[in-house]
Amino acid sequence: MAKVSVYNIEGKEVDTIELNDAVFGVEVNEHLVHMAVVNQLANNRQGTQKAKTRSEVSGGGRKPWRQKGTGHARQGSTRSPQWTGGGVVFAPVPRDYSFKMNKKEKRAALKSALTSRVEENKFIVVDELNFDEIKTKKFQAVLNNLNVNKALVVLEDGNKNVEISAKNIPDVKTARTNTINVYDILKYNTVIATKAVVAEIEEVYA
């Protein structure tokens, strides 16, 4: 089992804990990690782009000029694609970009992402993270003490003061145990979690 240091909010090491290899020590499957990221981005796409084809553009019912004798190329409609205001060839239409990943693949991808962060020493455990008041400056001080800038901070439920304190800090995102995902783990340089959150993650995913 991998051992990691536990820090307090002053950035001082206060303890060490062992991480469960079933979650934080798996073999990293890069293909599944890539697929999970593509899946999340695809599922978030709105797919609302639309342009009109020739049949959908209004007007153009009359032939603009006679077939022969004008010196112009023959034309059947002013709504043909080569005309300004005409329809679009192979126009994009609204569509659903989402695709399914089964639960085992999603779990394996998440474990791989967490494992990679542990291996890179970018997984920081703090003993607890609780504020008596909402204070952005206080949260920024915690990040400075831990020598972290771009971070995903995973909190346990009922930690509203910390969550709101982190909202106005660029490049910081808060998440709960049940909302962490592969994309966010990889997007942010460091993952910060409390001891309670680590226990929750191990309980859910081990």
TORSERO-754575 format. One line per 3 residues: number of its first residue (from 1); for each residue x, y, z of N, C-alpha, C. Coordinates in Angstrom, 1 decimal. Example, Ala and Ser with C-alpha at 12.3 -4.5 7.8 and 13.67 -1.06 7.14 Angstrom:
1) 13.2,-5.7,7.8,12.3,-4.5,7.8,13.2,-3.3,7.8 | 12.8,-2.2,7.1,13.7,-1.1,7.1,12.9,0.0,7.9
//
This chain:
1) 0.8,-1.2,0.0,0.0,0.0,0.0,0.9,1.3,0.0 | 0.4,2.2,-0.8,1.2,3.5,-0.9,0.9,4.3,0.4 | 2.0,4.9,0.9,1.9,5.8,2.0,2.0,7.2,1.6
4) 1.1,8.1,2.1,1.2,9.5,1.8,1.1,10.3,3.1 | 1.7,11.5,3.1,1.7,12.3,4.2,0.4,13.0,4.4 | 0.0,13.3,5.6,-1.2,14.1,5.9,-0.7,15.5,6.5
7) -1.3,16.5,5.9,-0.9,17.9,6.3,-2.1,18.6,7.0 | -1.7,19.6,7.8,-2.8,20.4,8.3,-2.9,21.7,7.4 | -3.8,22.6,7.7,-4.1,23.7,6.8,-2.9,24.7,6.9
10) -2.0,24.5,7.8,-0.8,25.4,7.8,0.3,24.8,6.9 | 0.0,23.7,6.3,1.0,23.0,5.4,2.1,22.2,6.1 | 1.9,21.9,7.4,2.8,21.1,8.2,2.3,19.6,8.2
13) 3.3,18.7,8.0,3.0,17.3,8.1,2.7,16.9,9.5 | 1.5,16.2,9.6,1.0,15.9,11.0,0.9,14.3,11.1 | 0.8,13.6,10.0,0.5,12.2,10.1,0.9,11.6,8.7
16) 0.8,10.2,8.6,0.8,9.5,7.3,-0.3,8.5,7.3 | -0.8,8.2,6.1,-1.8,7.2,6.0,-1.5,6.3,4.8 | -2.0,5.1,4.9,-1.8,4.1,3.8,-3.1,4.2,2.9
19) -2.8,4.3,1.6,-3.9,4.3,0.7,-4.2,2.9,0.2 | -5.5,2.6,0.0,-5.9,1.3,-0.5,-5.5,1.0,-1.9 | -4.7,0.0,-2.2,-4.2,-0.3,-3.5,-5.4,-0.6,-4.5
22) -6.5,-1.0,-4.0,-7.7,-1.3,-4.8,-8.2,-0.1,-5.5 | -7.9,1.1,-5.0,-8.3,2.4,-5.5,-7.2,3.2,-6.0 | -6.1,3.3,-5.2,-5.0,4.2,-5.5,-3.7,3.5,-5.9
25) -3.8,2.2,-6.2,-2.6,1.5,-6.6,-2.9,0.5,-7.7 | -3.8,0.8,-8.6,-4.2,-0.1,-9.7,-3.2,0.2,-10.9 | -3.3,-0.7,-11.8,-2.5,-0.5,-13.1,-3.2,0.5,-13.9
28) -2.5,1.6,-14.3,-3.2,2.7,-15.0,-3.5,2.2,-16.5 | -4.8,2.3,-16.8,-5.3,2.0,-18.1,-5.5,3.3,-18.9 | -4.6,3.7,-19.7,-4.6,4.9,-20.4,-5.8,5.0,-21.4
31) -6.1,3.8,-22.0,-7.2,3.8,-23.0,-8.5,4.1,-22.3 | -8.8,3.5,-21.2,-10.0,3.8,-20.5,-10.1,5.2,-20.0 | -9.0,5.7,-19.5,-8.9,7.1,-19.1,-9.3,8.1,-20.2
34) -8.7,7.8,-21.4,-8.9,8.6,-22.5,-10.4,8.5,-22.9 | -10.9,7.3,-22.9,-12.3,7.1,-23.3,-13.3,7.8,-22.3 | -12.9,7.8,-21.0,-13.8,8.5,-20.0,-13.8,10.0,-20.2
37) -12.7,10.6,-20.6,-12.6,12.0,-20.9,-13.4,12.3,-22.1 | -13.3,11.6,-23.2,-14.0,11.8,-24.4,-15.5,11.6,-24.1 | -15.9,10.6,-23.3,-17.3,10.4,-23.0,-17.9,11.6,-22.3
40) -17.2,12.1,-21.3,-17.7,13.3,-20.5,-17.8,14.5,-21.4 | -16.8,14.8,-22.2,-16.9,15.9,-23.1,-18.0,15.8,-24.2 | -18.2,14.6,-24.7,-19.2,14.3,-25.7,-20.6,14.4,-25.1
43) -20.7,13.9,-23.8,-22.0,14.0,-23.2,-22.4,15.4,-22.8 | -21.4,16.3,-22.7,-21.7,17.7,-22.3,-22.0,18.6,-23.5 | -21.8,18.0,-24.7,-22.0,18.8,-26.0,-23.5,19.0,-26.2
46) -23.9,20.2,-26.5,-25.4,20.5,-26.7,-25.9,19.9,-28.0 | -25.0,20.0,-29.1,-25.4,19.4,-30.4,-26.6,20.2,-31.0 | -26.7,21.5,-30.8,-27.8,22.3,-31.3,-27.5,23.0,-32.6
49) -26.3,22.8,-33.2,-26.0,23.5,-34.4,-27.0,23.1,-35.5 | -27.3,24.1,-36.3,-28.3,23.9,-37.4,-28.1,24.9,-38.5 | -28.2,24.4,-39.7,-28.2,25.3,-40.9,-29.2,24.7,-41.9
52) -29.8,25.5,-42.7,-30.9,25.1,-43.6,-30.3,24.5,-44.9 | -30.9,23.4,-45.3,-30.5,22.8,-46.6,-31.3,23.5,-47.7 | -31.1,23.2,-48.9,-31.8,23.8,-50.0,-33.3,23.7,-49.9
55) -33.8,22.5,-49.4,-35.2,22.3,-49.3,-35.9,23.1,-48.2 | -35.1,23.6,-47.3,-35.6,24.4,-46.1,-35.6,25.9,-46.3 | -34.8,26.4,-47.2,-34.7,27.8,-47.4,-35.9,28.3,-48.2
58) -36.6,29.4,-47.7,-37.8,29.9,-48.3,-37.5,30.6,-49.6 | -38.4,30.6,-50.6,-38.2,31.3,-51.8,-37.6,30.4,-52.9 | -37.2,31.0,-54.0,-36.5,30.3,-55.0,-37.4,29.3,-55.9
61) -38.7,29.5,-55.8,-39.5,28.6,-56.5,-39.5,28.8,-58.0 | -39.2,30.0,-58.5,-39.2,30.4,-59.9,-37.8,30.3,-60.5 | -37.8,29.8,-61.7,-36.5,29.8,-62.4,-36.0,31.2,-62.6
64) -34.8,31.6,-62.2,-34.4,33.0,-62.3,-34.4,33.6,-63.7 | -34.0,32.8,-64.7,-34.1,33.3,-66.1,-34.2,32.0,-67.0 | -34.6,32.3,-68.3,-34.8,31.2,-69.2,-33.6,30.3,-69.4
67) -33.8,29.1,-69.8,-32.7,28.1,-69.9,-31.6,28.6,-70.9 | -32.1,29.1,-72.1,-31.1,29.3,-73.1,-31.1,30.8,-73.6 | -30.0,31.3,-74.2,-30.0,32.5,-74.9,-29.7,33.8,-74.1
70) -29.4,33.6,-72.8,-29.1,34.8,-72.0,-27.6,35.0,-71.8 | -26.8,34.0,-72.1,-25.4,34.2,-71.8,-25.0,33.7,-70.4 | -26.0,33.6,-69.5,-25.7,33.1,-68.2,-25.7,31.6,-68.2
73) -25.1,31.0,-67.2,-25.2,29.6,-67.0,-26.6,29.2,-66.6 | -27.1,28.1,-66.9,-28.4,27.7,-66.6,-28.6,27.6,-65.1 | -29.7,28.1,-64.6,-30.0,28.0,-63.2,-31.5,27.6,-63.0
76) -31.7,26.8,-61.9,-33.1,26.4,-61.7,-33.7,27.1,-60.5 | -32.9,27.6,-59.6,-33.4,28.3,-58.4,-32.4,29.2,-57.8 | -32.9,30.3,-57.2,-31.9,31.2,-56.5,-31.6,30.7,-55.1
79) -32.1,29.6,-54.7,-31.8,29.0,-53.4,-30.9,27.8,-53.5 | -30.3,27.6,-54.7,-29.3,26.6,-54.8,-28.0,27.0,-54.0 | -27.2,26.0,-53.6,-26.1,26.3,-52.7,-25.1,27.3,-53.2
82) -25.0,27.4,-54.5,-24.0,28.4,-55.1,-24.4,29.8,-55.0 | -25.7,30.1,-54.7,-26.2,31.4,-54.6,-26.1,32.0,-53.2 | -25.9,33.3,-53.1,-26.0,33.9,-51.8,-27.4,33.8,-51.3
85) -27.5,33.4,-50.0,-28.9,33.2,-49.5,-29.4,31.8,-49.8 | -28.6,31.0,-50.5,-29.1,29.6,-50.8,-28.9,28.7,-49.7 | -29.3,27.5,-49.9,-29.1,26.4,-48.8,-27.7,26.0,-48.7
88) -27.4,25.3,-47.6,-26.1,24.8,-47.3,-26.0,23.3,-47.7 | -24.9,22.9,-48.4,-24.7,21.5,-48.8,-24.3,20.7,-47.5 | -25.0,19.6,-47.3,-24.7,18.7,-46.1,-24.7,19.5,-44.8
91) -25.8,20.3,-44.7,-25.9,21.2,-43.5,-25.9,20.4,-42.2 | -25.3,21.0,-41.1,-25.3,20.4,-39.8,-26.7,20.4,-39.3 | -27.1,19.4,-38.6,-28.5,19.3,-38.0,-28.3,18.9,-36.5
94) -29.3,19.3,-35.6,-29.1,18.9,-34.2,-29.0,17.4,-34.1 | -28.0,17.0,-33.2,-27.8,15.6,-33.0,-27.3,15.4,-31.5 | -27.3,14.1,-31.1,-26.9,13.7,-29.8,-25.5,13.1,-29.9
97) -24.5,13.7,-29.3,-23.1,13.2,-29.4,-22.8,12.2,-28.3 | -23.7,12.0,-27.3,-23.4,11.2,-26.2,-23.2,9.7,-26.5 | -22.4,9.0,-25.8,-22.3,7.6,-25.9,-22.1,7.0,-24.5
100) -22.4,5.7,-24.4,-22.4,5.0,-23.1,-21.1,4.4,-22.8 | -20.7,4.5,-21.5,-19.6,3.7,-21.0,-20.2,2.9,-19.9 | -19.9,1.6,-19.8,-20.5,0.8,-18.7,-19.8,1.2,-17.4
103) -20.5,0.8,-16.3,-20.0,1.2,-14.9,-18.6,0.7,-14.6 | -18.3,-0.5,-15.0,-17.0,-1.1,-14.7,-15.9,-0.3,-15.4 | -16.1,0.1,-16.6,-15.1,0.9,-17.3,-15.0,2.3,-16.6
106) -16.1,2.9,-16.2,-16.0,4.2,-15.6,-15.2,4.1,-14.2 | -15.5,3.1,-13.5,-14.8,2.9,-12.2,-13.3,2.7,-12.4 | -13.0,1.8,-13.4,-11.6,1.5,-13.7,-10.9,2.8,-14.1
109) -11.5,3.6,-14.9,-10.9,4.9,-15.4,-10.7,5.8,-14.3 | -11.6,5.9,-13.4,-11.5,6.8,-12.2,-10.3,6.4,-11.3 | -10.3,5.0,-11.1,-9.2,4.5,-10.2,-7.8,4.8,-10.9
112) -7.8,4.6,-12.2,-6.5,4.9,-13.0,-6.1,6.3,-12.8 | -7.1,7.2,-12.9,-6.8,8.7,-12.8,-6.3,9.0,-11.4 | -6.9,8.4,-10.4,-6.5,8.7,-9.0,-5.1,8.1,-8.7
115) -4.9,6.9,-9.3,-3.6,6.2,-9.1,-2.4,7.1,-9.8 | -2.7,7.6,-11.0,-1.7,8.4,-11.6,-1.4,9.7,-10.8 | -2.3,10.2,-10.2,-2.1,11.4,-9.3,-1.2,11.1,-8.1
118) -1.5,9.9,-7.5,-0.7,9.4,-6.4,0.7,9.2,-6.8 | 0.9,8.5,-8.0,2.2,8.2,-8.5,3.0,9.4,-8.8 | 2.3,10.5,-9.2,3.0,11.8,-9.6,3.2,12.7,-8.4
121) 2.8,12.2,-7.2,2.9,13.0,-6.0,2.1,14.3,-6.1 | 0.9,14.1,-6.7,0.0,15.3,-6.9,-1.3,15.0,-6.2 | -1.3,14.1,-5.2,-2.5,13.8,-4.4,-2.1,14.2,-3.0
124) -2.7,15.3,-2.5,-2.4,15.8,-1.1,-3.6,15.5,-0.2 | -3.3,15.0,1.0,-4.3,14.7,2.0,-4.1,15.7,3.1 | -5.2,16.3,3.5,-5.2,17.2,4.7,-6.0,16.5,5.8
127) -5.7,16.8,7.0,-6.4,16.2,8.1,-7.8,16.6,8.2 | -8.1,17.9,8.1,-9.4,18.4,8.0,-9.4,19.8,7.4 | -10.6,20.2,6.8,-10.7,21.4,6.1,-12.1,22.0,6.5
130) -12.1,22.8,7.6,-13.3,23.4,8.0,-13.1,24.8,8.4 | -14.0,25.7,7.9,-14.0,27.1,8.2,-15.2,27.5,9.0 | -15.0,28.4,10.0,-16.1,29.0,10.8,-16.9,30.1,10.0
133) -16.2,30.6,8.9,-16.8,31.7,8.2,-16.4,31.5,6.7 | -17.1,32.2,5.8,-16.8,32.2,4.4,-15.7,33.3,4.2 | -14.5,32.8,3.8,-13.4,33.7,3.7,-12.5,33.2,2.5
136) -12.5,33.9,1.4,-11.7,33.5,0.3,-10.2,33.6,0.6 | -9.9,34.7,1.3,-8.5,34.9,1.7,-7.9,33.7,2.5 | -8.8,33.2,3.4,-8.4,32.1,4.2,-8.1,30.8,3.4
139) -9.0,30.6,2.4,-8.8,29.4,1.5,-7.5,29.6,0.7 | -7.3,30.8,0.2,-6.1,31.0,-0.6,-4.8,30.8,0.3 | -4.9,31.2,1.5,-3.8,30.9,2.4,-3.5,29.4,2.6
142) -4.5,28.6,2.6,-4.4,27.2,2.7,-3.6,26.7,1.5 | -4.1,27.1,0.3,-3.4,26.7,-0.9,-1.9,27.1,-0.9 | -1.7,28.4,-0.5,-0.3,28.8,-0.4,0.6,28.0,0.5
145) 0.0,27.6,1.7,0.7,26.8,2.6,1.0,25.4,2.1 | 0.1,24.9,1.2,0.3,23.6,0.6,1.1,23.7,-0.7 | 1.5,24.9,-1.1,2.2,25.2,-2.3,1.5,24.6,-3.5
148) 0.2,25.0,-3.6,-0.7,24.5,-4.7,-1.3,25.7,-5.4 | -1.5,25.6,-6.7,-2.2,26.7,-7.4,-3.5,26.2,-8.1 | -3.3,25.3,-9.0,-4.4,24.7,-9.8,-4.8,23.4,-9.2
151) -6.0,23.4,-8.5,-6.3,22.2,-7.7,-7.8,21.8,-7.8 | -8.0,20.5,-7.7,-9.4,20.0,-7.5,-9.5,19.6,-6.0 | -10.4,20.3,-5.3,-10.5,20.1,-3.8,-11.8,19.2,-3.6
154) -11.6,18.0,-3.0,-12.7,17.1,-2.8,-13.1,17.2,-1.3 | -14.3,17.6,-1.1,-14.8,17.8,0.3,-15.9,16.9,0.6 | -16.1,16.7,1.9,-17.2,15.9,2.4,-18.4,16.7,2.5
157) -19.6,16.1,2.6,-20.9,16.9,2.7,-20.9,17.8,3.9 | -21.6,18.9,3.8,-21.8,19.8,4.9,-20.6,20.7,5.1 | -19.8,20.9,4.0,-18.7,21.8,4.1,-18.9,23.1,3.3
160) -20.0,23.7,3.5,-20.5,24.8,2.7,-19.5,26.0,2.7 | -19.0,26.3,3.9,-18.2,27.5,4.1,-16.9,27.4,3.2 | -16.3,26.2,3.2,-15.1,26.0,2.4,-15.4,26.1,1.0
163) -16.5,25.4,0.6,-16.9,25.4,-0.8,-17.2,26.8,-1.4 | -17.9,27.6,-0.6,-18.1,29.0,-1.1,-16.9,29.9,-1.1 | -16.0,29.6,-0.1,-14.7,30.4,0.0,-13.9,30.1,-1.2
166) -14.0,28.9,-1.8,-13.1,28.6,-2.9,-13.7,29.1,-4.3 | -14.9,29.5,-4.3,-15.6,29.8,-5.6,-14.9,30.9,-6.4 | -14.4,31.9,-5.7,-13.8,33.1,-6.5,-12.4,32.9,-6.8
169) -11.8,31.8,-6.5,-10.4,31.6,-6.8,-10.2,30.9,-8.1 | -9.5,31.5,-9.1,-9.3,30.9,-10.4,-8.6,29.6,-10.3 | -8.9,28.7,-11.2,-8.2,27.4,-11.3,-8.3,26.6,-10.1
172) -9.4,26.7,-9.3,-9.7,25.9,-8.2,-11.2,25.4,-8.3 | -11.4,24.1,-8.2,-12.7,23.6,-8.3,-13.0,22.7,-7.1 | -14.2,22.8,-6.5,-14.5,21.9,-5.4,-15.4,20.8,-5.9
175) -15.4,19.6,-5.3,-16.2,18.5,-5.7,-16.6,17.7,-4.4 | -17.5,16.8,-4.6,-17.9,15.9,-3.5,-17.4,14.5,-4.0 | -17.5,13.6,-3.0,-17.0,12.2,-3.3,-17.8,11.6,-4.5
178) -19.1,11.9,-4.5,-20.0,11.3,-5.6,-20.0,12.1,-6.9 | -19.2,13.2,-6.9,-19.2,14.0,-8.2,-17.8,14.1,-8.8 | -16.8,13.5,-8.2,-15.5,13.5,-8.8,-15.5,12.7,-10.1
181) -14.7,13.2,-11.1,-14.7,12.5,-12.4,-13.3,12.6,-13.0 | -13.0,11.7,-14.0,-11.7,11.6,-14.6,-11.2,12.9,-15.2 | -12.1,13.6,-15.9,-11.8,14.9,-16.6,-11.2,15.9,-15.6
184) -11.9,16.1,-14.5,-11.5,17.1,-13.5,-10.2,16.7,-12.8 | -10.0,15.4,-12.5,-8.8,14.9,-11.9,-7.6,15.2,-12.8 | -7.8,15.0,-14.1,-6.7,15.3,-15.0,-6.5,16.7,-15.3
187) -7.6,17.5,-15.3,-7.5,18.9,-15.7,-6.7,19.7,-14.7 | -6.9,19.4,-13.4,-6.2,20.2,-12.4,-4.9,19.6,-11.9 | -3.9,20.4,-11.7,-2.6,19.9,-11.4,-2.5,19.0,-10.2
190) -3.3,19.3,-9.2,-3.3,18.6,-7.9,-4.7,18.3,-7.4 | -4.8,17.1,-6.7,-6.0,16.8,-6.1,-5.8,16.9,-4.6 | -6.7,17.7,-3.9,-6.6,17.8,-2.5,-7.8,17.1,-1.9
193) -7.6,16.3,-0.9,-8.7,15.6,-0.2,-8.5,15.5,1.3 | -9.5,15.5,2.0,-9.4,15.3,3.5,-9.3,13.8,3.8 | -8.9,13.5,5.0,-8.8,12.1,5.4,-10.2,11.4,5.3
196) -11.2,12.2,5.7,-12.6,11.6,5.7,-13.0,11.3,4.2 | -12.6,12.2,3.3,-12.9,11.9,1.9,-12.2,10.7,1.3 | -10.9,10.6,1.7,-10.1,9.4,1.3,-10.8,8.1,1.7
199) -11.3,8.1,3.0,-12.0,6.9,3.5,-13.3,6.7,2.8 | -14.0,7.7,2.4,-15.2,7.6,1.6,-15.0,7.0,0.2 | -13.9,7.6,-0.4,-13.6,7.1,-1.8,-13.2,5.6,-1.7
202) -12.4,5.2,-0.7,-12.0,3.8,-0.6,-13.2,2.9,-0.3 | -14.2,3.4,0.5,-15.4,2.6,0.8,-16.3,2.4,-0.4 | -16.4,3.5,-1.3,-17.2,3.4,-2.4,-16.6,2.6,-3.6
205) -15.3,2.8,-3.8,-14.7,2.3,-5.1,-13.8,1.1,-4.8 | -13.5,0.7,-3.6,-12.6,-0.4,-3.4,-13.3,-1.7,-3.7
//
